[in-house]
């Protein structure tokens, strides 16, 4: 899927029919405010959507396959170039349609094009700078004599921040796309955009695995997208079977903010470190050497699987599922400390000092932990990888009686995934657990926490004729219980019945 990011002229190519009226009004408002702010019309609008991950949670940074889909909520960036005059500094003006919450900013670009990003501060403009810097780096790599132009930018986003739907990835992808386009890249290959966006988001302090960016860019309306990371980044559309009743997904906000950038040292980044250390410790105990790979810290559980099956220890005829089950067996045998491992214990196994361990694995993205739960984290990754394979095979080869059997089977996989997220990887929260239980009692086939977790959203596979009943159950037993005076507007934002949407476009 390395075709260029599409350039479209009409909103019919972007949004479903029932959203066209509201989206037309939104685009007109964006263009009007841009003209009022900068005294000219935007040259173009760059767009990247949020995503919901259907199955494959927290395994992308271990380089295992995931199955997300894009949603209609997105980030729009209206852009006008500001030509450089002589030797003066290039400046970028960044504004938001919600200036009360997101204060406008301006930054100058040094001659080397390297914009400073202070990951310790929570400035919203850091995400624009991240995409901008990644795009500039690619442009300079392609042409060392490239001359950067300034930009006037106005941003509007409908992906809720902290909602588990990848608002940050949508923002970084749209920012990179806008920067490439305004500087003369008429055709932006999707692969290049995804790869630079993955690296770029890490500059704001999160060990991003790559699923969010790939889903935002590669998605095709009406399909899920299968994304794999080993031996290299690869994406393909995965159509849903045409059955009756149709496959319907509901995405529900818990309204528990899950800002992985704030809590990263004890949550998201810690899980990345634990998975990486699990791979390193397994390799050390089996006398294997891991090759450097595209994991955030240079090694991964998938890298361990590859090393094991390249060694003389393994049966190379094993299927994908058999290989992953072997990884589970090795995890149970060699990562059996239920109390977790201390820094000293891990350092000893890896034949290095604690100082070297911290320097190698815990300084790029700081973490806070006394013990590292390597066994449970690896167990979740491997069982979730098996669930992805099972979910994918059901979509590719639906049972003969698919109308009555397929959806309950897919729902069971979602429920198993949530149980692992709750009990093994420990990245759900009581509110999400409650929402999943309410939905199941009201008729959902299955549901699970989606996104980084610790709050945010859940995704549910539901019968089409139970949508209203599930919405009513959530309103009565969750939303009004937490917030008795919740407004109709907030309730309308809380639940989305979604079909798979388009990826990035201009």
C-alpha positions in Angstrom: 0.0 0.0 0.0 2.6 2.5 -1.0 0.5 4.5 -3.4 0.3 8.2 -2.8 -2.0 9.8 -0.3 -5.2 10.6 -2.2 -6.0 14.2 -3.3 -9.7 14.7 -3.5 -11.9 17.6 -4.5 -15.3 16.8 -2.9 -16.3 15.8 0.6 -18.3 12.9 -0.8 -15.0 11.2 -1.3 -14.2 11.6 2.4 -17.3 11.1 4.6 -20.3 8.9 4.7 -23.5 10.4 3.3 -25.2 11.0 6.6 -22.2 13.2 7.7 -21.9 15.4 4.6 -24.1 18.3 5.8 -22.3 18.7 9.1 -18.9 18.3 7.4 -19.6 20.9 4.7 -20.5 23.4 7.5 -17.3 22.4 9.3 -15.1 22.9 6.3 -16.7 26.3 5.4 -16.2 27.5 9.0 -12.5 26.4 8.9 -11.9 28.3 5.6 -13.8 31.4 6.9 -11.8 31.5 10.1 -8.6 31.0 8.2 -9.3 34.0 5.9 -10.2 36.1 9.0 -7.0 35.1 10.7 -4.5 35.3 7.9 -6.2 37.5 5.3 -6.1 34.9 2.6 -7.7 31.6 1.8 -5.9 28.3 2.5 -4.2 26.6 -0.4 -5.4 23.1 0.8 -6.5 21.1 3.8 -4.6 18.1 5.0 -6.7 15.4 6.9 -5.9 12.4 9.0 -8.5 10.4 11.0 -8.5 8.8 14.4 -8.8 5.0 14.6 -10.3 2.3 16.7 -8.3 -0.9 17.2 -10.6 -3.9 16.7 -8.1 -6.5 18.0 -4.4 -6.5 18.8 -4.0 -4.2 21.8 -0.5 -3.2 22.9 1.3 -5.6 20.6 2.3 -3.3 17.8 5.4 -2.2 19.6 6.3 -5.9 20.0 6.0 -6.1 16.2 2.9 -8.3 16.0 0.0 -7.9 13.6 -3.0 -5.7 14.5 -6.5 -5.1 13.0 -7.7 -1.5 13.4 -10.0 0.7 11.3 -10.2 4.4 10.7 -13.2 6.4 12.1 -14.9 9.5 10.8 -13.5 11.7 13.5 -10.3 13.4 12.2 -7.8 16.3 12.3 -8.0 18.9 9.6 -5.1 21.3 8.9 -5.8 24.3 6.6 -2.5 25.6 5.2 -1.1 28.5 3.2 2.6 28.8 2.3 4.6 31.9 3.3 7.4 32.2 0.8 10.9 32.8 2.2 12.3 36.3 1.6 16.1 36.3 1.2 17.9 35.0 4.3 15.2 35.8 6.8 14.1 33.1 9.3 11.4 30.7 8.2 8.4 31.1 10.6 5.4 28.9 11.1 2.2 30.3 12.6 0.0 27.7 14.2 -3.6 28.4 15.4 -6.6 26.3 16.5 -10.3 26.8 15.9 -10.6 26.5 19.7 -8.2 29.2 20.8 -9.5 29.3 24.4 -8.3 25.8 25.0 -5.4 25.7 22.4 -3.5 28.9 22.4 -2.0 30.1 19.1 1.7 29.9 18.6 4.6 30.7 16.3 8.0 29.2 16.0 11.1 29.9 13.9 12.9 27.2 12.0 16.8 27.2 12.3 18.8 26.8 9.2 19.4 23.1 9.9 15.6 22.6 10.0 15.8 21.0 13.5 12.9 22.4 15.6 13.4 22.0 19.3 10.6 20.0 21.0 10.5 20.0 24.8 8.8 16.6 25.6 8.6 17.5 29.3 6.0 20.2 28.5 2.5 19.5 27.5 2.2 22.1 24.7 -0.4 21.1 22.1 1.8 22.6 19.4 4.5 19.9 20.1 2.4 17.5 18.0 2.5 19.9 15.1 6.2 20.4 15.5 6.8 16.6 15.7 5.1 16.1 12.3 6.7 19.2 10.8 10.2 18.1 11.9 9.8 14.6 10.6 8.6 15.9 7.2 11.5 18.4 7.0 14.0 15.7 7.8 12.6 13.6 4.9 12.7 16.5 2.5 16.3 17.3 3.4 17.2 13.6 2.9 15.6 13.7 -0.5 17.3 16.9 -1.5 20.1 18.5 0.6 19.6 21.8 -1.2 15.9 21.9 -0.4 14.6 25.4 0.6 11.9 25.4 3.3 9.0 27.8 3.1 7.0 29.2 6.0 3.5 28.2 6.8 0.2 29.6 8.1 -1.8 26.9 9.7 -5.3 26.6 11.2 -6.2 23.3 12.9 -9.5 21.6 13.8 -9.9 18.2 15.4 -12.8 16.0 16.3 -10.9 13.1 17.7 -11.3 13.4 21.5 -8.0 13.9 23.3 -7.3 11.1 25.8 -10.2 9.0 24.4 -8.1 6.1 23.1 -8.8 6.9 19.5 -5.3 8.2 18.6 -5.8 11.9 18.4 -2.1 12.4 18.7 -1.2 10.1 15.8 -3.9 11.8 13.6 -2.4 15.2 14.5 1.2 14.2 13.8 0.2 12.4 10.5 -1.8 15.5 9.3 1.0 17.8 10.3 3.6 15.8 8.4 1.3 15.6 5.4 0.7 19.3 5.4 4.4 20.1 5.7 5.3 17.8 2.8 2.6 19.1 0.6 3.2 22.8 1.2 6.9 22.3 0.4 6.3 20.8 -3.0 5.6 17.1 -2.5 2.6 16.7 -4.7 2.6 12.9 -4.3 3.3 11.7 -0.7 3.8 7.9 -0.5 1.7 6.4 2.3 4.6 4.2 3.5 6.9 7.2 3.9 4.3 9.2 5.7 3.6 6.4 8.2 7.3 5.7 8.8 8.2 9.3 9.5 5.1 9.8 11.7 6.0 6.8 13.8 9.4 8.2 14.6 8.1 11.8 14.9 5.6 11.0 17.6 8.3 9.5 19.7 9.9 12.9 19.9 7.0 14.0 22.2 7.9 11.4 24.7 5.9 8.3 23.9 7.2 4.9 22.7 4.7 4.7 19.9 4.5 1.3 18.2 3.2 2.3 14.8 -0.3 0.9 14.6 -2.0 4.3 15.2 -0.1 6.1 12.4 -0.5 3.2 10.0 -4.3 3.0 10.6 -4.6 6.7 10.2 -2.9 6.7 6.8 -3.6 3.3 5.2 -7.3 2.8 6.0 -9.9 2.3 3.3 -13.6 3.1 3.7 -15.6 0.0 4.5 -12.7 -2.2 5.5 -10.5 -3.0 8.4 -6.8 -2.8 7.8 -4.4 -5.6 8.6 -1.0 -4.1 9.7 2.1 -6.1 10.2 5.5 -4.9 11.3 7.9 -7.8 10.6 10.0 -8.2 8.6 8.8 -4.7 7.5 5.8 -2.4 7.7 3.0 -3.8 5.6 -0.7 -3.0 5.4 -3.6 -4.5 3.4 -7.3 -3.9 3.4 -9.4 -6.6 5.1 -13.0 -6.5 3.9 -15.8 -7.5 6.3 -18.0 -10.4 5.1 -21.3 -9.3 3.7 -23.8 -11.0 6.1 -27.2 -10.2 7.5 -27.3 -8.7 10.0 -24.3 -6.5 9.0 -21.3 -6.3 11.3 -21.8 -3.2 13.5 -19.3 -1.6 15.9 -20.1 0.8 18.7 -17.4 3.0 20.2 -18.1 4.3 23.7 -16.2 6.9 25.7 -15.7 6.3 29.4 -14.9 10.0 29.9 -12.0 8.8 32.0 -9.1 10.8 30.4 -6.3 8.5 29.4 -3.4 10.9 28.5 -0.6 8.5 27.8 1.8 11.4 27.6 1.2 12.4 31.2 1.1 8.9 32.7 3.6 7.3 30.4 6.4 6.6 32.9 4.1 4.3 35.0 1.8 3.1 32.2 2.4 3.1 28.5 6.2 3.5 28.4 6.6 1.1 31.2 4.8 -1.6 29.2 7.1 -1.0 26.3 10.1 -1.4 28.5 8.7 -4.6 30.2 8.0 -6.2 26.8 11.4 -5.3 25.5 13.1 -6.7 28.6 11.0 -9.8 28.4 12.4 -10.4 24.9 16.0 -9.7 26.1 15.7 -12.0 29.2 14.1 -14.9 27.2 16.9 -14.6 24.6 19.6 -14.5 27.3 18.2 -17.6 29.1 18.1 -19.5 25.8 21.5 -18.3 24.7 20.2 -16.4 21.7 21.3 -13.1 20.3 18.6 -10.6 19.2 19.0 -8.7 16.0 18.3 -5.0 16.1 14.8 -4.4 14.8 12.2 -1.6 14.5 10.9 -2.0 18.1 10.9 1.4 20.0 14.0 0.3 22.0 15.7 -1.8 19.2 14.4 -5.2 20.1 11.1 -6.9 20.5 9.2 -10.1 21.4 8.7 -10.7 17.7 12.4 -10.4 17.3 12.9 -13.0 20.0 10.4 -15.3 18.1 12.4 -14.8 14.9 15.7 -15.5 16.7 14.3 -18.7 18.2 13.1 -20.0 14.9 16.3 -19.1 13.1 18.2 -21.2 15.7 18.8 -25.0 15.8 16.4 -25.2 18.8 13.2 -24.9 16.7 11.1 -26.8 14.2 11.1 -24.5 11.2 8.1 -26.2 9.8 5.8 -24.8 12.5 2.9 -22.6 11.4 2.5 -19.0 12.7 0.1 -20.1 15.4 2.3 -23.0 16.5 5.3 -20.6 16.7 3.4 -18.2 18.9 2.2 -21.1 21.2 5.8 -22.1 21.6 6.6 -18.5 22.7 3.9 -18.9 25.3 5.4 -22.2 26.5 8.8 -20.6 26.8 7.4 -17.6 28.7 5.7 -19.9 31.2 9.0 -21.8 31.7 11.5 -18.9 31.8 9.6 -15.9 33.1 8.0 -17.5 36.1 8.6 -14.9 38.8 5.1 -13.9 39.8 6.4 -11.1 42.0 8.1 -9.4 39.1 11.8 -8.8 38.5 14.1 -6.2 40.1 16.6 -4.1 38.1 19.4 -6.1 39.7 17.8 -9.5 38.7 17.3 -8.4 35.1 20.8 -6.9 34.9 22.4 -10.1 36.2 20.6 -12.2 33.6 21.7 -9.8 30.9 25.3 -9.8 32.1 25.4 -6.0 32.6 25.4 -3.5 35.4 22.2 -1.9 36.7 23.6 1.4 35.4 24.1 0.0 31.9 20.6 -1.6 32.0 19.0 1.8 32.9 21.0 3.6 30.2 20.1 1.1 27.6 16.4 0.7 28.3 15.1 3.4 30.6 16.6 6.8 29.6 15.2 7.4 26.1 11.7 7.3 27.6 11.9 7.6 31.4 9.9 5.1 33.5 9.0 4.6 37.2 8.9 1.1 38.6 10.6 -1.0 41.2 9.6 -4.4 39.8 9.0 -5.4 36.2 6.3 -7.9 35.4 7.9 -9.6 32.4 5.9 -12.9 32.4 2.4 -11.4 32.4 3.3 -8.8 29.8 4.8 -11.3 27.4 1.8 -13.7 28.0 -0.6 -11.0 27.0 1.3 -10.1 23.8 1.5 -13.8 22.7 -2.2 -14.6 23.5 -3.3 -11.4 21.9 -1.3 -12.2 18.8 -3.1 -15.5 18.6 -6.5 -13.7 19.0 -5.6 -11.5 16.0 -4.9 -14.5 13.9 -8.2 -16.1 14.9 -10.2 -12.9 14.3 -8.5 -12.4 10.9 -9.2 -16.0 9.8 -12.9 -15.7 10.7 -13.1 -12.6 8.5 -11.2 -14.2 5.6 -13.0 -17.6 5.8 -16.4 -17.0 7.5 -18.2 -20.2 8.6 -20.9 -21.5 6.3 -23.6 -20.4 8.7 -22.0 -17.0 9.1 -25.3 -15.2 9.8 -25.7 -16.9 13.1 -22.2 -18.1 14.0 -19.7 -15.5 12.9 -20.6 -12.6 15.1 -20.8 -14.5 18.4 -17.4 -16.1 17.6 -15.9 -12.6 16.9 -17.5 -11.3 20.1 -16.0 -14.1 22.2 -12.5 -13.1 20.9 -13.2 -9.5 21.9 -14.2 -10.6 25.4 -11.1 -12.8 25.8 -9.0 -9.8 24.7 -10.6 -7.6 27.3 -10.1 -10.1 30.1 -6.3 -10.2 29.2 -6.1 -6.4 29.1 -7.8 -6.2 32.5 -6.1 -9.0 34.3 -2.8 -9.7 32.6 -1.6 -6.5 30.9 -3.5 -4.4 33.5 -4.3 -1.4 31.2 -8.1 -1.3 31.5 -9.9 0.5 34.4 -13.0 -0.1 36.4 -15.1 2.2 34.3 -14.3 0.5 31.0 -14.9 -2.9 32.7 -18.3 -1.7 33.8 -19.2 -0.5 30.3 -18.3 -3.8 28.8 -20.4 -5.7 31.3 -23.4 -3.3 30.7 -23.2 -3.8 27.0 -23.0 -7.6 27.2 -26.1 -7.7 29.4 -27.9 -5.5 26.9 -27.1 -7.7 23.9 -23.5 -7.0 22.7 -21.6 -9.9 21.3 -18.5 -8.7 22.9 -16.4 -5.7 23.8 -13.0 -4.5 25.0 -10.9 -1.6 26.0 -9.3 -0.1 22.9 -6.3 2.3 22.6 -3.7 2.8 25.2 -6.2 2.1 28.0 -6.3 3.3 31.6 -9.5 5.1 30.5 -10.5 6.3 27.1 -12.8 4.2 24.9 -14.2 0.7 24.5 -15.2 -1.0 21.2 -18.2 -3.3 21.0 -19.5 -5.7 18.3 -23.2 -5.6 18.4 -26.3 -6.8 16.6 -27.7 -4.0 14.5 -31.1 -4.3 16.2 -29.6 -3.9 19.7 -27.8 -0.6 19.1 -30.5 1.6 20.7 -31.0 -0.8 23.6 -27.2 -0.7 24.4 -27.1 3.1 24.1 -30.0 3.3 26.5 -28.4 0.9 29.0 -25.2 2.9 29.0 -27.1 6.2 29.5 -29.1 4.8 32.5 -26.5 2.6 34.2 -23.2 4.5 33.4 -23.4 8.0 32.1 -26.3 9.4 34.2 -25.0 7.4 37.2 -21.7 9.2 36.9 -23.1 12.6 35.8 -26.8 13.0 36.6 -27.0 16.3 34.7 -25.1 15.2 31.6 -26.2 17.2 28.6 -27.8 15.8 25.4 -24.7 17.1 23.5 -22.3 15.2 25.6 -24.4 12.1 25.4 -24.4 12.4 21.6 -20.6 12.6 21.7 -20.2 9.6 24.0 -21.2 6.8 21.7 -20.4 6.4 18.0 -21.9 3.7 15.8 -19.1 3.5 13.3 -18.3 2.1 9.9 -14.7 1.9 8.8 -13.6 5.3 7.3 -11.0 6.6 4.9 -7.3 7.2 5.8 -5.3 10.4 5.2 -6.3 12.6 2.3 -5.7 16.1 1.0 
